[in-house]
Amino acid sequence: MKKSLLLLASISLFSLNIYGQDKKMAEECFKKADYKCAEEQYSQLAEKEQIQKFKSEYYNYLGTAQRRLGKTDFAFKSYEKALKTDPRSASVYVNLASLHSQKGDKTKALEYIENGLKLDAENPDFYLMRSKIYDSQGKKELAMKDLNQILSFAPDNIFAKTGLANLKKNNDDLEGALKDYNKLIAEKPESLLYNGRADVYLKMKKTKEALADVSKAISIDPKFAQSFVTKAMILFEMAKPKEACDNLNKAVGLGYEKAILADYFAKCTKK
């Protein structure tokens, strides 16, 4: 009897060790932006997992890997499985809202945000996303209200602060946006901030200053995909399409969704 128990314990320990290795491999694939590998690993983990919370988490990561691979329909299905497995996972609501927004269904995106906020009223991602949707709909005051709501419970949230600066930029207050970015960079020079100011300079047609800022952003964080997208936009403006397309490919290699850049990649295929 004792031998049987020891054997069962050894088998269980071995299984847990293998399972842990599979999870580690999936995480490593994701970190390295090897989304094909991540898709395979998270698919296997999701199928084998018995605990609902973890199963939902794996489906969620699977959906994101598929999204990065351009498999939007599969991503929708994986996120929906994640939500069905754990209806109280706020991160799944974030991803479904984001994907619906990307596909142009703002109404559905807002529904997921509203439901997600019922689960986690202090999740900045919901407010950030809703703010962008409101801004795209011309609802500036509502967009600003959401960003200020974040700052009410997370006063140091850099995304909310840059969001307020970007609201000014999007509404043609370029000088106001530039002033905000100058202040933020003086307080804490980060890749995100230099990238944001580069975009403001681009809107002001100051390509030299924009290129200097985005280069600074990349030197601070060479894995920040958005900076390569911004650099590509600047290079297109400077009539350097080949260099621009190279930077778009770098952004995709770092995990930026190619589908979002479809209009810009169209310029790369023109003779």
ABEGO torsion letter per residue (X at the ends): XAAAAAAAAAAAAAAAAAAAAAAAAAAAAAAAGBAAAAAAAAAAAAAABABAAAAAAAAAAAAAAAAAAGBAAAAAAAAAAAAAABAABAAAAAAAAAAAAAAGBAAAAAAAAAAAAAABAABAAAAAAAAAAAAAAGBAAAAAAAAAAAAAABAABAAAAAAAAAAAAAAGBAAAAAAAAAAAAAABBBAAAAAAAAAAAAAAGBAAAAAAAAAAAAAABAABAAAAAAAAAAAAAAGBAAAAAAAAAAAAAAGBBAAAAAAAAAAAABX
